[in-house]
Amino acid sequence: MEIVIIILFLVSIALLGIAYTQRDDIKELEQEVEHLSVSAMQEIYKMKKKMRVLEEELLQGTNTKPVSQDTQSVIHFDYYTKNKILSKYQQGMSIAEIAKSENATTDEVKLIIEQNKRELS
């Protein structure tokens, strides 16, 4: 009977050790999900803001001005995505590979790299 109690005690200690190592992984996943939800909310806010501006232009009838290339070159990525792109560029990944991994166009990646050349130096 004593042997069974000792074995159960050792098994419980082993399971507690495993449980503590698993908690860190869960916290990292929770932080990643939280970051993704925040960035998704930011993107939704930006889209709603753009829609509001477009609706106002349509209502006012001032949609005669064509959109220039300069206004399209202003790209807003969140801080986390910019850092990922820049770090991948510093690690030697090609622009096409970075664009594919970050779901962006090569022009957007080039523009982000050009805008942040000071940080790369």
N, C-alpha and C positions, 0 to 999 in steps of 0.2 A: 504494500500500500504506500509506503514511504517513497519507493522508487517511482511510482506513478505520479505522485505529487511533485517530486523533484523534476521529472521529465516535463510535466505540464508547466511548471514554473519556468524552466529553461525555454520552452516553446513560446511562452508569453513574452519573455524578454526579447527573444529573436523577432517576434512579430512587432513588438513596440519599436525596435530598431529599424525594421523595414518601413513601418508607418512613418517615422520621422524623416527618412530619406525620400519618401514619396511625396511628402507635403511640399517640398521645394519645387518639384516639377509642376504641381498643381498651381502654386502661386505664380510661377512664370507664365503658365497658360492663362490664368486669370488676368494677369497684367497685359498680355498680348491681346486678349479678347477686348479688354477695356480700351486699349490703344486703338484697336481697329474700329470699335464703336464710336470713339471720339472722332477719329478721322472721317468716318462715314457721316457723322452728324455735321462736321465742318463742310464736307462736300455737298451735303443736302442744303445747308444754309447758303452756300455760294450759288448753287443752282437756283434756289428760290429767289435769291437777290437778283440774279441775271434775268430770271423770268419776269420779275416785277419790272425791271428796267425795260425789257422788250415789250411788255404789255403797255407801259406808259408811252413808249415810242409809237406803238401801233395806234393807241387811242389819240395821240396828238397828231398823227399823220406826218411825223418828221422822219420817216424811215427812208428818205431819199438819199441820205449820205451813205456811200459805200464804206464798208469796214476796211480799214487799211491794214497792211501787213504789220505795221508797227504795233497796232493795238492787239493784234493776235499773238504777238511775240511775248506778251506778258503772261507768263505761266505761273500759276500758284500751286505749288506742291507743299504739303505739310513738312515740317522740320525733319521728321523721322525719315520720310521718303528721300528728301534732298541729301541727308547724311548717308543713307544707304547707297544712293547713286554715286556720290562723291567718293565714298570708301571703296566701292567696287571699281571705280575708275582708277583710284590710286593703287589698287591691287593688280592692275594691269588688264582688267577685262575690257573687251572691245565695246564700242558704243552700241553696236547691234545687239550684243549679248545682254548688256545692261538694259536696253530698251525692252527686250523680250522678257527679262526676268521681272521688270517693274511695271509691265503693261503700259508702256509709254512709247511714243514715237521716237525715232532717232533724232529728229529735229528738236524735240523737247529735251532730250538728254544732252544734246550738244549745247543748247541754250542754257541749261542749268550749269553745265561745266564752265561755260564762258562767263556766266554771271558770278560764279564762285571761284574764279581763278586765284583770287587773293588768299582764300582759305587753303588752296592746294599748294601754294608756294611755301 
